[in-house]
Amino acid sequence: MSDAQLRELGMKVTVPRLKILTILESGQQRHWTAEAIYDQLRAQQSLVGLATVYRVLTQFEAAGLVTRHYFEGQTAVFELNEAEHHDHIVCIKCGKVTEFVDDVIEDRQIVIAE
């Protein structure tokens, strides 16, 4: 995401926002906790604090850049909102999260909602 796109969303372009966005876009993982992002920033010797990470993630969520999930009552995780609908399945033994798309499930949800 570019500086201009952040501005279009009504956000100031700041170093913490850019660094956090870079981490989310890095592809290292899909679902990030605020603490994992903070750990990445510390590894980069960045002076961005944990409170700032939470604040920026909340702002990103309000702007529609990220989606917040709570898997099995765990800590919130954030993923980039890439406008591609998908569901998640969580292994109850190891906690691994797998993303999937299933047209049958989507069709059933529409029928049930109607």
ZIKACOR-V673614 format. One record per residue. N is the residue number from 1. PHI is phi as a letter, one per 20 degrees, with the letter a starting at -180 (NA if undefined). Layout:
# ZIKACOR-V673614
((N/PHI) (N/PHI))
This chain:
# ZIKACOR-V673614
((1/NA) (2/e) (3/g) (4/f) (5/f) (6/f) (7/f) (8/f) (9/e) (10/n) (11/d) (12/f) (13/e) (14/c) (15/g) (16/g) (17/f) (18/f) (19/f) (20/f) (21/f) (22/f) (23/f) (24/f) (25/e) (26/f) (27/n) (28/f) (29/b) (30/e) (31/d) (32/d) (33/e) (34/f) (35/f) (36/f) (37/f) (38/g) (39/f) (40/f) (41/f) (42/f) (43/f) (44/e) (45/m) (46/e) (47/e) (48/f) (49/e) (50/f) (51/f) (52/f) (53/g) (54/f) (55/f) (56/f) (57/f) (58/f) (59/f) (60/f) (61/f) (62/f) (63/e) (64/n) (65/f) (66/c) (67/d) (68/e) (69/c) (70/c) (71/e) (72/l) (73/m) (74/f) (75/g) (76/f) (77/c) (78/c) (79/c) (80/f) (81/e) (82/e) (83/m) (84/d) (85/f) (86/b) (87/d) (88/c) (89/c) (90/d) (91/f) (92/f) (93/e) (94/d) (95/n) (96/f) (97/d) (98/d) (99/e) (100/b) (101/c) (102/c) (103/f) (104/f) (105/f) (106/f) (107/f) (108/f) (109/f) (110/f) (111/f) (112/f) (113/f) (114/f))
